[in-house]
Amino acid sequence: MTDRNEPEASSGVARVAAGRVGALMTSVMDLHVRIALQEVDREKRRLISGALLISGGLALLLLALIGAELALLLWLHEAQGLSWIHAALVVAALDLVLAGVFVRVGGQLVKGPYLPQTTAGLSKTTRAILGR
């Protein structure tokens, strides 16, 4: 009779151990989810505020650029003696160069690690569990 009870006893211990590991994994993942939610909330507020400020700044910048381009176009026509077409082409070329610079710099600024605390926590936990 002891032979029959030994597999049942060892499978019971294995179930308890598996249950504890599962509970530990659930607890760790719950912690990471809570950290991620807090981080997302902070990031969301930061991004919304930034987007609103950038929108206002871009609207004012657009008005200033329209005025500056009109003044440049008039100056190129009057002072430099260029025809309206040539003056407009010079202003358009300048616009293309500036737009390329802005897109390049803006693209570099938008790149980046998102949710860095969550990513770092998950990688630490994974390393701890896998023993790496």
N, CA, C and O atoms as a printed pandas DataFrame, in Angstrom:
     atom_number atom_name residue_name chain_id  residue_number  x_coord  y_coord  z_coord
0              1         N          MET        A               1    0.791   -1.201    0.000
1              2        CA          MET        A               1    0.000    0.000    0.000
2              3         C          MET        A               1    0.834    1.267    0.000
3              4         O          MET        A               1    0.385    2.310   -0.475
4              5         N          THR        A               2    2.016    1.185    0.517
5              6        CA          THR        A               2    2.858    2.380    0.534
6              7         C          THR        A               2    3.314    2.756   -0.864
7              8         O          THR        A               2    3.557    3.932   -1.134
8              9         N          ASP        A               3    3.438    1.766   -1.775
9             10        CA          ASP        A               3    3.846    2.085   -3.136
10            11         C          ASP        A               3    2.787    2.912   -3.857
11            12         O          ASP        A               3    3.107    3.802   -4.646
12            13         N          ARG        A               4    1.523    2.607   -3.576
13            14        CA          ARG        A               4    0.443    3.358   -4.222
14            15         C          ARG        A               4    0.345    4.774   -3.694
15            16         O          ARG        A               4   -0.003    5.682   -4.450
16            17         N          ASN        A               5    0.634    4.992   -2.443
17            18        CA          ASN        A               5    0.505    6.318   -1.843
18            19         C          ASN        A               5    1.652    7.246   -2.226
19            20         O          ASN        A               5    1.485    8.466   -2.239
20            21         N          GLU        A               6    2.822    6.675   -2.539
21            22        CA          GLU        A               6    3.967    7.520   -2.869
22            23         C          GLU        A               6    3.738    8.356   -4.131
23            24         O          GLU        A               6    4.017    9.554   -4.085
24            25         N          PRO        A               7    3.249    7.814   -5.258
25            26        CA          PRO        A               7    3.009    8.667   -6.430
26            27         C          PRO        A               7    1.951    9.726   -6.141
27            28         O          PRO        A               7    2.066   10.859   -6.610
28            29         N          GLU        A               8    0.933    9.373   -5.381
29            30        CA          GLU        A               8   -0.100   10.355   -5.068
30            31         C          GLU        A               8    0.468   11.464   -4.193
31            32         O          GLU        A               8    0.121   12.630   -4.379
32            33         N          ALA        A               9    1.328   11.124   -3.249
33            34        CA          ALA        A               9    1.918   12.118   -2.364
34            35         C          ALA        A               9    2.862   13.030   -3.139
35            36         O          ALA        A               9    2.861   14.241   -2.920
36            37         N          SER        A              10    3.671   12.467   -4.045
37            38        CA          SER        A              10    4.609   13.295   -4.807
38            39         C          SER        A              10    3.873   14.180   -5.809
39            40         O          SER        A              10    4.290   15.310   -6.066
40            41         N          SER        A              11    2.778   13.670   -6.377
41            42        CA          SER        A              11    2.012   14.513   -7.298
42            43         C          SER        A              11    1.305   15.626   -6.540
43            44         O          SER        A              11    1.110   16.715   -7.079
44            45         N          GLY        A              12    0.920   15.366   -5.300
45            46        CA          GLY        A              12    0.312   16.413   -4.476
46            47         C          GLY        A              12    1.302   17.516   -4.161
47            48         O          GLY        A              12    0.944   18.694   -4.176
48            49         N          VAL        A              13    2.553   17.146   -3.874
49            50        CA          VAL        A              13    3.603   18.129   -3.604
50            51         C          VAL        A              13    3.891   18.933   -4.870
51            52         O          VAL        A              13    4.085   20.148   -4.814
52            53         N          ALA        A              14    3.915   18.245   -6.008
53            54        CA          ALA        A              14    4.174   18.931   -7.275
54            55         C          ALA        A              14    3.058   19.927   -7.581
55            56         O          ALA        A              14    3.317   21.026   -8.072
56            57         N          ARG        A              15    1.810   19.536   -7.287
57            58        CA          ARG        A              15    0.690   20.454   -7.514
58            59         C          ARG        A              15    0.796   21.674   -6.619
59            60         O          ARG        A              15    0.541   22.794   -7.062
60            61         N          VAL        A              16    1.167   21.470   -5.369
61            62        CA          VAL        A              16    1.315   22.586   -4.442
62            63         C          VAL        A              16    2.430   23.510   -4.914
63            64         O          VAL        A              16    2.280   24.732   -4.907
64            65         N          ALA        A              17    3.563   22.910   -5.329
65            66        CA          ALA        A              17    4.690   23.720   -5.823
66            67         C          ALA        A              17    4.292   24.487   -7.081
67            68         O          ALA        A              17    4.610   25.668   -7.219
68            69         N          ALA        A              18    3.595   23.813   -7.998
69            70        CA          ALA        A              18    3.154   24.484   -9.223
70            71         C          ALA        A              18    2.168   25.605   -8.892
71            72         O          ALA        A              18    2.201   26.668   -9.513
72            73         N          GLY        A              19    1.307   25.369   -7.932
73            74        CA          GLY        A              19    0.361   26.399   -7.512
74            75         C          GLY        A              19    1.071   27.605   -6.922
75            76         O          GLY        A              19    0.675   28.743   -7.170
76            77         N          ARG        A              20    2.123   27.363   -6.139
77            78        CA          ARG        A              20    2.885   28.467   -5.550
78            79         C          ARG        A              20    3.629   29.258   -6.619
79            80         O          ARG        A              20    3.671   30.488   -6.582
80            81         N          VAL        A              21    4.214   28.538   -7.570
81            82        CA          VAL        A              21    4.915   29.216   -8.663
82            83         C          VAL        A              21    3.918   30.040   -9.480
83            84         O          VAL        A              21    4.205   31.174   -9.862
84            85         N          GLY        A              22    2.763   29.469   -9.739
85            86        CA          GLY        A              22    1.724   30.194  -10.476
86            87         C          GLY        A              22    1.263   31.427   -9.720
87            88         O          GLY        A              22    1.075   32.490  -10.312
88            89         N          ALA        A              23    1.080   31.288   -8.410
89            90        CA          ALA        A              23    0.671   32.437   -7.600
90            91         C          ALA        A              23    1.757   33.508   -7.592
91            92         O          ALA        A              23    1.456   34.700   -7.643
92            93         N          LEU        A              24    3.020   33.086   -7.529
93            94        CA          LEU        A              24    4.131   34.031   -7.553
94            95         C          LEU        A              24    4.184   34.767   -8.889
95            96         O          LEU        A              24    4.371   35.983   -8.934
96            97         N          MET        A              25    4.018   34.017   -9.971
97            98        CA          MET        A              25    4.026   34.636  -11.297
98            99         C          MET        A              25    2.858   35.621  -11.449
99           100         O          MET        A              25    3.015   36.702  -12.016
100          101         N          THR        A              26    1.697   35.231  -10.938
101          102        CA          THR        A              26    0.534   36.121  -11.000
102          103         C          THR        A              26    0.791   37.388  -10.207
103          104         O          THR        A              26    0.460   38.486  -10.656
104          105         N          SER        A              27    1.377   37.239   -9.037
105          106        CA          SER        A              27    1.678   38.397   -8.202
106          107         C          SER        A              27    2.680   39.321   -8.873
107          108         O          SER        A              27    2.511   40.540   -8.854
108          109         N          VAL        A              28    3.716   38.753   -9.463
109          110        CA          VAL        A              28    4.735   39.558  -10.143
110          111         C          VAL        A              28    4.126   40.279  -11.337
111          112         O          VAL        A              28    4.393   41.463  -11.545
112          113         N          MET        A              29    3.324   39.592  -12.113
113          114        CA          MET        A              29    2.700   40.228  -13.277
114          115         C          MET        A              29    1.713   41.308  -12.851
115          116         O          MET        A              29    1.617   42.344  -13.508
116          117         N          ASP        A              30    0.974   41.083  -11.760
117          118        CA          ASP        A              30    0.073   42.114  -11.254
118          119         C          ASP        A              30    0.853   43.368  -10.862
119          120         O          ASP        A              30    0.416   44.489  -11.123
120          121         N          LEU        A              31    2.005   43.168  -10.236
121          122        CA          LEU        A              31    2.850   44.301   -9.863
122          123         C          LEU        A              31    3.297   45.062  -11.098
123          124         O          LEU        A              31    3.246   46.292  -11.125
124          125         N          HIS        A              32    3.737   44.339  -12.122
125          126        CA          HIS        A              32    4.191   45.001  -13.344
126          127         C          HIS        A              32    3.032   45.708  -14.046
127          128         O          HIS        A              32    3.221   46.782  -14.617
128          129         N          VAL        A              33    1.867   45.134  -14.011
129          130        CA          VAL        A              33    0.704   45.780  -14.634
130          131         C          VAL        A              33    0.366   47.067  -13.901
131          132         O          VAL        A              33    0.058   48.076  -14.536
132          133         N          ARG        A              34    0.419   47.047  -12.571
133          134        CA          ARG        A              34    0.134   48.269  -11.799
134          135         C          ARG        A              34    1.159   49.354  -12.107
135          136         O          ARG        A              34    0.799   50.518  -12.285
136          137         N          ILE        A              35    2.433   48.978  -12.171
137          138        CA          ILE        A              35    3.481   49.955  -12.491
138          139         C          ILE        A              35    3.259   50.514  -13.896
139          140         O          ILE        A              35    3.390   51.718  -14.117
140          141         N          ALA        A              36    2.922   49.640  -14.839
141          142        CA          ALA        A              36    2.691   50.081  -16.217
142          143         C          ALA        A              36    1.504   51.032  -16.291
143          144         O          ALA        A              36    1.561   52.027  -17.013
144          145         N          LEU        A              37    0.436   50.750  -15.563
145          146        CA          LEU        A              37   -0.739   51.625  -15.583
146          147         C          LEU        A              37   -0.408   52.998  -15.002
147          148         O          LEU        A              37   -0.847   54.017  -15.535
148          149         N          GLN        A              38    0.363   53.033  -13.914
149          150        CA          GLN        A              38    0.764   54.316  -13.349
150          151         C          GLN        A              38    1.637   55.087  -14.334
151          152         O          GLN        A              38    1.486   56.296  -14.511
152          153         N          GLU        A              39    2.544   54.368  -14.964
153          154        CA          GLU        A              39    3.452   55.009  -15.913
154          155         C          GLU        A              39    2.698   55.510  -17.140
155          156         O          GLU        A              39    2.982   56.595  -17.648
156          157         N          VAL        A              40    1.747   54.728  -17.611
157          158        CA          VAL        A              40    0.948   55.141  -18.766
158          159         C          VAL        A              40    0.147   56.392  -18.430
159          160         O          VAL        A              40    0.018   57.284  -19.269
160          161         N          ASP        A              41   -0.391   56.472  -17.218
161          162        CA          ASP        A              41   -1.152   57.648  -16.818
162          163         C          ASP        A              41   -0.268   58.891  -16.827
163          164         O          ASP        A              41   -0.676   59.941  -17.325
164          165         N          ARG        A              42    0.935   58.778  -16.281
165          166        CA          ARG        A              42    1.871   59.915  -16.294
166          167         C          ARG        A              42    2.238   60.292  -17.724
167          168         O          ARG        A              42    2.249   61.469  -18.084
168          169         N          GLU        A              43    2.540   59.273  -18.538
169          170        CA          GLU        A              43    2.927   59.529  -19.929
170          171         C          GLU        A              43    1.766   60.180  -20.699
171          172         O          GLU        A              43    1.980   61.075  -21.517
172          173         N          LYS        A              44    0.548   59.724  -20.429
173          174        CA          LYS        A              44   -0.611   60.264  -21.130
174          175         C          LYS        A              44   -0.786   61.747  -20.808
175          176         O          LYS        A              44   -0.998   62.556  -21.712
176          177         N          ARG        A              45   -0.700   62.106  -19.532
177          178        CA          ARG        A              45   -0.830   63.521  -19.151
178          179         C          ARG        A              45    0.275   64.355  -19.787
179          180         O          ARG        A              45    0.025   65.453  -20.283
180          181         N          ARG        A              46    1.491   63.833  -19.771
181          182        CA          ARG        A              46    2.628   64.551  -20.337
182          183         C          ARG        A              46    2.446   64.743  -21.841
183          184         O          ARG        A              46    2.686   65.832  -22.362
184          185         N          LEU        A              47    2.025   63.690  -22.537
185          186        CA          LEU        A              47    1.861   63.773  -23.982
186          187         C          LEU        A              47    0.720   64.698  -24.386
187          188         O          LEU        A              47    0.841   65.439  -25.362
188          189         N          ILE        A              48   -0.390   64.664  -23.644
189          190        CA          ILE        A              48   -1.520   65.547  -23.964
190          191         C          ILE        A              48   -1.129   67.008  -23.744
191          192         O          ILE        A              48   -1.416   67.862  -24.583
192          193         N          SER        A              49   -0.476   67.294  -22.616
193          194        CA          SER        A              49   -0.039   68.668  -22.350
194          195         C          SER        A              49    0.941   69.130  -23.423
195          196         O          SER        A              49    0.837   70.244  -23.936
196          197         N          GLY        A              50    1.879   68.273  -23.750
197          198        CA          GLY        A              50    2.852   68.628  -24.782
198          199         C          GLY        A              50    2.205   68.866  -26.132
199          200         O          GLY        A              50    2.569   69.797  -26.850
200          201         N          ALA        A              51    1.241   68.018  -26.477
201          202        CA          ALA        A              51    0.566   68.169  -27.768
202          203         C          ALA        A              51   -0.217   69.484  -27.835
203          204         O          ALA        A              51   -0.227   70.149  -28.870
204          205         N          LEU        A              52   -0.867   69.853  -26.740
205          206        CA          LEU        A              52   -1.608   71.118  -26.719
206          207         C          LEU        A              52   -0.669   72.314  -26.854
207          208         O          LEU        A              52   -0.948   73.245  -27.609
208          209         N          LEU        A              53    0.439   72.286  -26.125
209          210        CA          LEU        A              53    1.393   73.386  -26.219
210          211         C          LEU        A              53    2.036   73.452  -27.598
211          212         O          LEU        A              53    2.238   74.539  -28.139
212          213         N          ILE        A              54    2.356   72.311  -28.160
213          214        CA          ILE        A              54    2.940   72.297  -29.501
214          215         C          ILE        A              54    1.942   72.811  -30.528
215          216         O          ILE        A              54    2.323   73.534  -31.449
216          217         N          SER        A              55    0.666   72.445  -30.385
217          218        CA          SER        A              55   -0.356   72.918  -31.322
218          219         C          SER        A              55   -0.475   74.437  -31.289
219          220         O          SER        A              55   -0.532   75.087  -32.332
220          221         N          GLY        A              56   -0.513   74.992  -30.087
221          222        CA          GLY        A              56   -0.576   76.458  -29.972
222          223         C          GLY        A              56    0.658   77.116  -30.555
223          224         O          GLY        A              56    0.558   78.120  -31.261
224          225         N          GLY        A              57    1.818   76.557  -30.262
225          226        CA          GLY        A              57    3.059   77.103  -30.798
226          227         C          GLY        A              57    3.120   77.005  -32.308
227          228         O          GLY        A              57    3.595   77.923  -32.976
228          229         N          LEU        A              58    2.641   75.894  -32.850
229          230        CA          LEU        A              58    2.651   75.731  -34.303
230          231         C          LEU        A              58    1.701   76.705  -34.996
231          232         O          LEU        A              58    2.004   77.196  -36.083
232          233         N          ALA        A              59    0.561   76.986  -34.380
233          234        CA          ALA        A              59   -0.374   77.955  -34.966
234          235         C          ALA        A              59    0.267   79.342  -35.015
235          236         O          ALA        A              59    0.173   80.039  -36.025
236          237         N          LEU        A              60    0.916   79.735  -33.926
237          238        CA          LEU        A              60    1.594   81.038  -33.918
238          239         C          LEU        A              60    2.782   81.055  -34.874
239          240         O          LEU        A              60    3.042   82.060  -35.536
240          241         N          LEU        A              61    3.492   79.950  -34.941
241          242        CA          LEU        A              61    4.618   79.854  -35.860
242          243         C          LEU        A              61    4.146   79.963  -37.304
243          244         O          LEU        A              61    4.808   80.596  -38.127
244          245         N          LEU        A              62    3.021   79.357  -37.614
245          246        CA          LEU        A              62    2.486   79.435  -38.967
246          247         C          LEU        A              62    2.154   80.883  -39.339
247          248         O          LEU        A              62    2.457   81.331  -40.444
248          249         N          LEU        A              63    1.535   81.603  -38.415
249          250        CA          LEU        A              63    1.225   83.011  -38.698
250          251         C          LEU        A              63    2.505   83.825  -38.905
251          252         O          LEU        A              63    2.575   84.660  -39.807
252          253         N          ALA        A              64    3.499   83.583  -38.079
253          254        CA          ALA        A              64    4.762   84.311  -38.224
254          255         C          ALA        A              64    5.451   83.958  -39.542
255          256         O          ALA        A              64    6.011   84.829  -40.208
256          257         N          LEU        A              65    5.410   82.686  -39.911
257          258        CA          LEU        A              65    6.043   82.272  -41.168
258          259         C          LEU        A              65    5.337   82.859  -42.388
259          260         O          LEU        A              65    5.985   83.235  -43.364
260          261         N          ILE        A              66    4.036   82.933  -42.330
261          262        CA          ILE        A              66    3.296   83.530  -43.456
262          263         C          ILE        A              66    3.711   84.990  -43.620
263          264         O          ILE        A              66    3.958   85.452  -44.734
264          265         N          GLY        A              67    3.784   85.704  -42.511
265          266        CA          GLY        A              67    4.217   87.107  -42.579
266          267         C          GLY        A              67    5.648   87.230  -43.063
267          268         O          GLY        A              67    5.952   88.089  -43.890
268          269         N          ALA        A              68    6.538   86.372  -42.552
269          270        CA          ALA        A              68    7.946   86.436  -42.956
270          271         C          ALA        A              68    8.113   86.064  -44.428
271          272         O          ALA        A              68    8.917   86.680  -45.128
272          273         N          GLU        A              69    7.388   85.093  -44.899
273          274        CA          GLU        A              69    7.499   84.694  -46.301
274          275         C          GLU        A              69    6.958   85.779  -47.226
275          276         O          GLU        A              69    7.511   86.029  -48.297
276          277         N          LEU        A              70    5.894   86.407  -46.809
277          278        CA          LEU        A              70    5.364   87.508  -47.611
278          279         C          LEU        A              70    6.380   88.648  -47.682
279          280         O          LEU        A              70    6.596   89.230  -48.745
280          281         N          ALA        A              71    7.000   88.960  -46.541
281          282        CA          ALA        A              71    8.009   90.019  -46.524
282          283         C          ALA        A              71    9.218   89.620  -47.375
283          284         O          ALA        A              71    9.746   90.448  -48.116
284          285         N          LEU        A              72    9.661   88.365  -47.279
285          286        CA          LEU        A              72   10.790   87.899  -48.080
286          287         C          LEU        A              72   10.463   87.951  -49.569
287          288         O          LEU        A              72   11.290   88.365  -50.381
288          289         N          LEU        A              73    9.258   87.531  -49.917
289          290        CA          LEU        A              73    8.834   87.551  -51.319
290          291         C          LEU        A              73    8.828   88.982  -51.857
291          292         O          LEU        A              73    9.307   89.232  -52.963
292          293         N          LEU        A              74    8.288   89.915  -51.080
293          294        CA          LEU        A              74    8.268   91.319  -51.496
294          295         C          LEU        A              74    9.686   91.873  -51.610
295          296         O          LEU        A              74    9.986   92.615  -52.546
296          297         N          TRP        A              75   10.564   91.520  -50.662
297          298        CA          TRP        A              75   11.940   92.008  -50.684
298          299         C          TRP        A              75   12.699   91.458  -51.891
299          300         O          TRP        A              75   13.426   92.190  -52.562
300          301         N          LEU        A              76   12.522   90.153  -52.163
301          302        CA          LEU        A              76   13.201   89.562  -53.318
302          303         C          LEU        A              76   12.748   90.219  -54.622
303          304         O          LEU        A              76   13.550   90.420  -55.534
304          305         N          HIS        A              77   11.476   90.548  -54.703
305          306        CA          HIS        A              77   10.946   91.178  -55.919
306          307         C          HIS        A              77   11.425   92.627  -56.041
307          308         O          HIS        A              77   11.863   93.051  -57.111
308          309         N          GLU        A              78   11.343   93.372  -54.958
309          310        CA          GLU        A              78   11.676   94.802  -55.001
310          311         C          GLU        A              78   13.186   95.046  -54.969
311          312         O          GLU        A              78   13.733   95.677  -55.873
312          313         N          ALA        A              79   13.856   94.550  -53.934
313          314        CA          ALA        A              79   15.262   94.904  -53.719
314          315         C          ALA        A              79   16.203   94.126  -54.634
315          316         O          ALA        A              79   17.199   94.682  -55.096
316          317         N          GLN        A              80   15.920   92.888  -54.899
317          318        CA          GLN        A              80   16.824   92.069  -55.708
318          319         C          GLN        A              80   16.444   92.075  -57.188
319          320         O          GLN        A              80   17.203   91.592  -58.028
320          321         N          GLY        A              81   15.295   92.612  -57.498
321          322        CA          GLY        A              81   14.894   92.722  -58.893
322          323         C          GLY        A              81   14.454   91.409  -59.518
323          324         O          GLY        A              81   14.461   91.281  -60.742
324          325         N          LEU        A              82   14.075   90.439  -58.712
325          326        CA          LEU        A              82   13.610   89.162  -59.250
326          327         C          LEU        A              82   12.154   89.275  -59.683
327          328         O          LEU        A              82   11.386   90.061  -59.127
328          329         N          SER        A              83   11.790   88.482  -60.678
329          330        CA          SER        A              83   10.373   88.445  -61.059
330          331         C          SER        A              83    9.587   87.739  -59.952
331          332         O          SER        A              83   10.161   87.082  -59.083
332          333         N          TRP        A              84    8.285   87.888  -60.005
333          334        CA          TRP        A              84    7.451   87.255  -58.972
334          335         C          TRP        A              84    7.645   85.744  -58.962
335          336         O          TRP        A              84    7.695   85.141  -57.891
336          337         N          ILE        A              85    7.754   85.127  -60.120
337          338        CA          ILE        A              85    7.928   83.678  -60.218
338          339         C          ILE        A              85    9.256   83.252  -59.601
339          340         O          ILE        A              85    9.299   82.301  -58.820
340          341         N          HIS        A              86   10.332   83.943  -59.944
341          342        CA          HIS        A              86   11.644   83.595  -59.399
342          343         C          HIS        A              86   11.690   83.802  -57.879
343          344         O          HIS        A              86   12.251   82.982  -57.153
344          345         N          ALA        A              87   11.108   84.881  -57.418
345          346        CA          ALA        A              87   11.080   85.145  -55.974
346          347         C          ALA        A              87   10.282   84.055  -55.254
347          348         O          ALA        A              87   10.683   83.600  -54.183
348          349         N          ALA        A              88    9.160   83.636  -55.833
349          350        CA          ALA        A              88    8.343   82.581  -55.222
350          351         C          ALA        A              88    9.101   81.256  -55.212
351          352         O          ALA        A              88    9.000   80.498  -54.247
352          353         N          LEU        A              89    9.856   80.967  -56.268
353          354        CA          LEU        A              89   10.646   79.733  -56.313
354          355         C          LEU        A              89   11.753   79.735  -55.249
355          356         O          LEU        A              89   12.016   78.700  -54.636
356          357         N          VAL        A              90   12.391   80.866  -55.027
357          358        CA          VAL        A              90   13.424   80.964  -53.987
358          359         C          VAL        A              90   12.813   80.707  -52.618
359          360         O          VAL        A              90   13.386   79.969  -51.817
360          361         N          VAL        A              91   11.666   81.301  -52.337
361          362        CA          VAL        A              91   10.991   81.110  -51.051
362          363         C          VAL        A              91   10.554   79.652  -50.893
363          364         O          VAL        A              91   10.683   79.088  -49.807
364          365         N          ALA        A              92   10.045   79.041  -51.949
365          366        CA          ALA        A              92    9.620   77.640  -51.886
366          367         C          ALA        A              92   10.810   76.713  -51.636
367          368         O          ALA        A              92   10.691   75.754  -50.874
368          369         N          ALA        A              93   11.945   76.983  -52.264
369          370        CA          ALA        A              93   13.145   76.166  -52.044
370          371         C          ALA        A              93   13.617   76.285  -50.592
371          372         O          ALA        A              93   13.993   75.289  -49.973
372          373         N          LEU        A              94   13.594   77.490  -50.062
373          374        CA          LEU        A              94   13.954   77.700  -48.660
374          375         C          LEU        A              94   12.998   76.935  -47.738
375          376         O          LEU        A              94   13.424   76.344  -46.745
376          377         N          ASP        A              95   11.715   76.952  -48.072
377          378        CA          ASP        A              95   10.719   76.206  -47.289
378          379         C          ASP        A              95   11.007   74.706  -47.303
379          380         O          ASP        A              95   10.904   74.045  -46.269
380          381         N          LEU        A              96   11.366   74.167  -48.464
381          382        CA          LEU        A              96   11.662   72.733  -48.556
382          383         C          LEU        A              96   12.872   72.347  -47.718
383          384         O          LEU        A              96   12.859   71.309  -47.056
384          385         N          VAL        A              97   13.909   73.161  -47.739
385          386        CA          VAL        A              97   15.103   72.875  -46.943
386          387         C          VAL        A              97   14.761   72.900  -45.454
387          388         O          VAL        A              97   15.133   71.990  -44.715
388          389         N          LEU        A              98   14.060   73.930  -45.020
389          390        CA          LEU        A              98   13.680   74.027  -43.602
390          391         C          LEU        A              98   12.749   72.884  -43.186
391          392         O          LEU        A              98   12.876   72.342  -42.088
392          393         N          ALA        A              99   11.822   72.525  -44.062
393          394        CA          ALA        A              99   10.914   71.415  -43.749
394          395         C          ALA        A              99   11.691   70.116  -43.583
395          396         O          ALA        A              99   11.398   69.336  -42.677
396          397         N          GLY        A             100   12.673   69.872  -44.441
397          398        CA          GLY        A             100   13.497   68.669  -44.315
398          399         C          GLY        A             100   14.248   68.625  -42.999
399          400         O          GLY        A             100   14.318   67.575  -42.360
400          401         N          VAL        A             101   14.810   69.754  -42.584
401          402        CA          VAL        A             101   15.526   69.815  -41.302
402          403         C          VAL        A             101   14.563   69.552  -40.145
403          404         O          VAL        A             101   14.878   68.781  -39.238
404          405         N          PHE        A             102   13.404   70.181  -40.174
405          406        CA          PHE        A             102   12.426   70.010  -39.092
406          407         C          PHE        A             102   11.948   68.565  -38.991
407          408         O          PHE        A             102   11.840   68.021  -37.892
408          409         N          VAL        A             103   11.660   67.943  -40.137
409          410        CA          VAL        A             103   11.194   66.550  -40.127
410          411         C          VAL        A             103   12.279   65.629  -39.588
411          412         O          VAL        A             103   11.983   64.705  -38.830
412          413         N          ARG        A             104   13.508   65.864  -39.962
413          414        CA          ARG        A             104   14.626   65.027  -39.491
414          415         C          ARG        A             104   14.811   65.156  -37.974
415          416         O          ARG        A             104   14.911   64.150  -37.272
416          417         N          VAL        A             105   14.855   66.381  -37.478
417          418        CA          VAL        A             105   15.036   66.606  -36.036
418          419         C          VAL        A             105   13.821   66.103  -35.265
419          420         O          VAL        A             105   13.973   65.472  -34.219
420          421         N          GLY        A             106   12.631   66.372  -35.763
421          422        CA          GLY        A             106   11.415   65.908  -35.101
422          423         C          GLY        A             106   11.330   64.398  -35.034
423          424         O          GLY        A             106   10.880   63.846  -34.030
424          425         N          GLY        A             107   11.757   63.723  -36.090
425          426        CA          GLY        A             107   11.760   62.263  -36.095
426          427         C          GLY        A             107   12.693   61.695  -35.044
427          428         O          GLY        A             107   12.381   60.682  -34.419
428          429         N          GLN        A             108   13.833   62.337  -34.842
429          430        CA          GLN        A             108   14.763   61.889  -33.808
430          431         C          GLN        A             108   14.187   62.103  -32.413
431          432         O          GLN        A             108   14.410   61.288  -31.518
432          433         N          LEU        A             109   13.449   63.191  -32.224
433          434        CA          LEU        A             109   12.862   63.471  -30.910
434          435         C          LEU        A             109   11.719   62.526  -30.570
435          436         O          LEU        A             109   11.516   62.193  -29.403
436          437         N          VAL        A             110   10.976   62.093  -31.575
437          438        CA          VAL        A             110    9.824   61.214  -31.331
438          439         C          VAL        A             110   10.267   59.796  -31.001
439          440         O          VAL        A             110    9.568   59.074  -30.290
440          441         N          LYS        A             111   11.428   59.395  -31.513
441          442        CA          LYS        A             111   11.950   58.069  -31.187
442          443         C          LYS        A             111   12.195   58.002  -29.692
443          444         O          LYS        A             111   12.363   59.026  -29.031
444          445         N          GLY        A             112   12.214   56.811  -29.178
445          446        CA          GLY        A             112   12.624   56.733  -27.787
446          447         C          GLY        A             112   11.994   55.572  -27.078
447          448         O          GLY        A             112   11.028   54.971  -27.549
448          449         N          PRO        A             113   12.551   55.274  -25.951
449          450        CA          PRO        A             113   11.954   54.193  -25.174
450          451         C          PRO        A             113   10.653   54.673  -24.524
451          452         O          PRO        A             113   10.611   55.714  -23.870
452          453         N          TYR        A             114    9.628   53.907  -24.718
453          454        CA          TYR        A             114    8.354   54.203  -24.080
454          455         C          TYR        A             114    8.176   53.252  -22.914
455          456         O          TYR        A             114    8.545   52.081  -23.001
456          457         N          LEU        A             115    7.621   53.741  -21.842
457          458        CA          LEU        A             115    7.415   52.985  -20.604
458          459         C          LEU        A             115    8.730   52.366  -20.116
459          460         O          LEU        A             115    8.809   51.146  -19.974
460          461         N          PRO        A             116    9.750   53.168  -19.860
461          462        CA          PRO        A             116   11.053   52.607  -19.494
462          463         C          PRO        A             116   11.051   51.847  -18.168
463          464         O          PRO        A             116   11.758   50.848  -18.041
464          465         N          GLN        A             117   10.280   52.293  -17.183
465          466        CA          GLN        A             117   10.236   51.577  -15.902
466          467         C          GLN        A             117    9.632   50.197  -16.070
467          468         O          GLN        A             117   10.130   49.226  -15.500
468          469         N          THR        A             118    8.571   50.103  -16.842
469          470        CA          THR        A             118    7.920   48.818  -17.065
470          471         C          THR        A             118    8.845   47.870  -17.806
471          472         O          THR        A             118    8.971   46.702  -17.438
472          473         N          THR        A             119    9.490   48.369  -18.844
473          474        CA          THR        A             119   10.405   47.523  -19.610
474          475         C          THR        A             119   11.557   47.040  -18.739
475          476         O          THR        A             119   11.934   45.870  -18.798
476          477         N          ALA        A             120   12.114   47.933  -17.934
477          478        CA          ALA        A             120   13.228   47.550  -17.055
478          479         C          ALA        A             120   12.766   46.529  -16.014
479          480         O          ALA        A             120   13.476   45.561  -15.741
480          481         N          GLY        A             121   11.589   46.736  -15.435
481          482        CA          GLY        A             121   11.080   45.789  -14.440
482          483         C          GLY        A             121   10.822   44.419  -15.021
483          484         O          GLY        A             121   11.144   43.405  -14.401
484          485         N          LEU        A             122   10.241   44.381  -16.207
485          486        CA          LEU        A             122    9.981   43.088  -16.849
486          487         C          LEU        A             122   11.274   42.362  -17.194
487          488         O          LEU        A             122   11.359   41.143  -17.042
488          489         N          SER        A             123   12.276   43.096  -17.654
489          490        CA          SER        A             123   13.525   42.418  -17.987
490          491         C          SER        A             123   14.235   41.926  -16.739
491          492         O          SER        A             123   14.847   40.858  -16.770
492          493         N          LYS        A             124   14.173   42.675  -15.634
493          494        CA          LYS        A             124   14.767   42.209  -14.375
494          495         C          LYS        A             124   14.066   40.959  -13.880
495          496         O          LYS        A             124   14.720   40.009  -13.450
496          497         N          THR        A             125   12.751   40.950  -13.935
497          498        CA          THR        A             125   11.987   39.792  -13.479
498          499         C          THR        A             125   12.286   38.583  -14.344
499          500         O          THR        A             125   12.459   37.477  -13.833
500          501         N          THR        A             126   12.347   38.788  -15.650
501          502        CA          THR        A             126   12.633   37.678  -16.552
502          503         C          THR        A             126   14.018   37.118  -16.280
503          504         O          THR        A             126   14.209   35.902  -16.260
504          505         N          ARG        A             127   14.979   38.001  -16.071
505          506        CA          ARG        A             127   16.341   37.522  -15.749
506          507         C          ARG        A             127   16.372   36.775  -14.423
507          508         O          ARG        A             127   17.069   35.769  -14.295
508          509         N          ALA        A             128   15.618   37.263  -13.430
509          510        CA          ALA        A             128   15.608   36.601  -12.131
510          511         C          ALA        A             128   14.963   35.214  -12.211
511          512         O          ALA        A             128   15.428   34.262  -11.585
512          513         N          ILE        A             129   13.892   35.123  -12.986
513          514        CA          ILE        A             129   13.187   33.843  -13.092
514          515         C          ILE        A             129   13.998   32.849  -13.919
515          516         O          ILE        A             129   14.096   31.676  -13.561
516          517         N          LEU        A             130   14.574   33.314  -15.018
517          518        CA          LEU        A             130   15.325   32.407  -15.889
518          519         C          LEU        A             130   16.757   32.202  -15.418
519          520         O          LEU        A             130   17.461   31.344  -15.950
520          521         N          GLY        A             131   17.197   32.967  -14.440
521          522        CA          GLY        A             131   18.534   32.791  -13.882
522          523         C          GLY        A             131   19.634   33.315  -14.764
523          524         O          GLY        A             131   20.749   32.795  -14.733
524          525         N          ARG        A             132   19.355   34.323  -15.545
525          526        CA          ARG        A             132   20.381   34.890  -16.430
526          527         C          ARG        A             132   20.942   36.142  -15.851
527          528         O          ARG        A             132   21.818   36.762  -16.453
